Amino acid sequence: MVRTQRQFTISSKVDPEALTSAIEQLGWRVYATNQLADGLSLVQAVEAYRDEYLVERNFGRLIGHPLSLSPLCVERDDHATGLVRLLSIALRVLTRLQFVVRRQLAQEGAALAGLYAGNPKRATTHPTTERLLEAFQEITLTLVIEPHQTRRHLTALSPFQQRVLALLEFTPTIDTKLCGDSSDPP
């Protein structure tokens, strides 16, 4: 049996020119367009790129929070198909709500403040549906079912919640329709 022993010495040295070049390129992006420079300034091109609609963002909602398609643990193929179809409908609802609010804010030329916990004055013209729905998480609908009557009580809506409902183009009485005392459902 032959045994070979080797010893290596490694040294490193920073190439200042390469380091400077790498640092200068940090955070930079390359933008390309077929629009002529006369018709679109750099600022306009960057804003158009940032505002573009990306389908991938919506599929990210399916995979992660809030719809959480994965992990998918069902035993039958028809259950998996049904679940995916149901979640795709939920995705359409999330996307539609977001579109309606953003369109309404754009028409009004307004921004929505009050979505960010700890920073109530921070305003946005592009709220996400998830943030809009978080504003309603403290609402409770209480039902008291009696033999001949059902009593309902809904937590009062804040002015911010009423504003969101108005942006969604819901009628101002949508919450009161849920909570009137009645033997019939609303």
N, C-alpha and C positions, 0 to 999 in steps of 0.2 A: 504494500500500500504506500503510495506516494502522497505526501502532504505538502501543499504549497501555501505559503503565507505571503500576503501582499499588504502593503501599506500605501495609502493614498493621502495626499495633502491637497485640500481644495481651498481656494481663496476666491474672494469676490471683490468687485470694484464697481462703484456706481459710475455710469456714463452720464455726466451732467447734461450733455446735449440731448440725449435720448429721454432723460427724466424730464427736462424742461418741455420738450415736445409733447410727451405724454400728458403732462399736467395741463398744458395749453389746450389739449383736445378734450379734457374732461368736461362733461356736460354739454358738449356741442352735438347738434344733430344736423344732418344734411336733408334739406327740403328740395324737392324737384317738382316742377309744374310745367304744363304746356301753355300756361297763360303768359302773355307778353308782359314784360316789365312795365310797359306804359300803363297797362290796365290793372295791375295788382302790385301794390307795394310789398316790401318784405313783411311789415307788420300785419297787413291784411292777409298775406299768405299764411303766416304762422297762426293767426286767429282762425282762419278757415280750417286749417289742419287740426287745431285743437278742438274745434266745434264739430268736427265731422262725426257722423253717425257710424258707430262700429258695432257690427252684429256680434262680435266676440264678447263684448261687454255683457250682452244679454245671456249668452250661453254660460258665461261665468256665474251668473245668478243661478242657473240650473244646477251647476256642479257644486257650488258652495252655498254660502248663506245668501239669501233667506230660504230658497227652495230646497236645497240639499238633496239632490238626486243621488249622490253617492254617500255612503255605500248603499247599494241596491240589494236588499235581502228579501227576495220574494221567491216562492217555490215554483210558481207556474208562469209560463211564458205569457199567458193572457193577462195575468196580474201585472207583470212588468210592463206590457204594452199599455194597459189601462193607466198605470201610474205615470208613465212618461207622457201620455196624452193629457192627463189631468194637470201635471206640472207645466206642460207647454201652454195650457189655457191660463194657468196662474201667471206664467211669464208674460203672456199677452196682456193680462190685466195690469200687472206692474208697469209694463212699458207704456200702456195707454194712459194710465194715471199720470205718469211722469211727463208724457208728451202734452197732455191737456194743461197741466199746471205751467209748464215752461212756455207753451204757446200763449196762455193767458197773461203771464208776466210780461212777455215780449210785446203783446198788444197794448198793455197798460204802460209799458216803459218803466216797469217797477221791479224792485227786488224784494225778496222775502227774508225778513229778519226774524230770529227766534227759533231757528232749527237746531242751533248748536248749543249743547249744554255747557254752561260755564262761560259762554260768550253770546249772550242774547242779542247784542247789537250787530253781530256779524250777519251780513245780508248776502244772498245769492240769487242769481237769476236762473240758475240751473240746479234746483233741488232734486235729489233722488227720491224715488218712491219710498225707499226704506226709511229715510229721514222723515218724510212726511207722515208715514204710518207710526213712527216712534212717538210723534206728538200726541197720538191718541191712545197710547198704551195704558194710561191711568183711568180710562173711562170704564165704568161698570154699569151694566144693565142688570137690575134686580127684578126678578119675577116672583110674585107671591100668588100662588094658585089656590083659590078658594072654590068651594063647590059650584057657585054660580057666577064667579067673577075672577078675572085675572088682573092683578094690580102690577103695574110696571113703574120702575123708577130708573131714570138715566142720569148719571152724573152730569152736572151742568157743563156746557162747553165753554172753554175760555175764548176770549176774543181772537186769539191766534188760531185756535181750532176752527172757529167760525170763518176766519179768513181763508184757511186752507179749503174748507168745504165750498166757499164761494169761488175760489180758483178752479175747483174741480167741477164747477157749474152745477152743483147740487142746489136744490131749493133751500131757502133759509129755515124751513120748518121740518127738514128731514129728521132731525133729532127728536122733535116733539111728537112726530107721528109714531115713534117707537114707544113712548112712555105714557100715553094717555090711559086712564083707567077704562077698561073695557072688558066685556065678556067675549068679544071677538078679537081675533088677531089684528094687528095694525095693517 
